[in-house]
């Protein structure tokens, strides 16, 4: 934000500078959600154009937040992440209870952004969206569920599975017979 003037209002050129300064973050967010490089550049250009329409009088912190929100909304509209049959099985809810605690989330988020993005791109679209919205963008479970047209229970289940799927391999010492062995937790 250091390349913006000291006044609180953004001008048209300020928006372009602001987008340029946040380009890598917005590109990462959009590419992670869409999983498509060509679509990413089109979405970001559309978000910039939408932002430019409301440039007069918009405060700079709000503008970036607005750009992120527009990017998320356009990605949801284009990708249309939906619940697959895997998440409908009642056994899955029982087996995922307690899988994603704050330590596992910290491990998942502690990975480099490139590694995290590669793992997220391997997930189905709904898991990717739920994880990014909740863990990366800070949306509540309820807000995430509303944006993605899910019920809260399904949203939480998808989130738990996503955290489990992207966490780094954790190795622990476990007794095997009379010896200790290093195994993946």
Buried (B, 14 or more C-beta within 10 A) or exposed (E): EEEBEEEEEBBEEBBBBBBEBBEEEBBBBBBBBBBBEEBBEBBBEBBBEBBBEEBEEBEBEEBBEBBBBBBBBBBBEBBEBEBEEEBEEEEBBEEBEEBBEEEBBEBBBEBEEEEBBEBBBEBBBBBBBBBBBBBBBEBEBEBBBEBBEBEEEBBBBBBBBBBEBBBEEEEEEEEEEEEEEEEEE
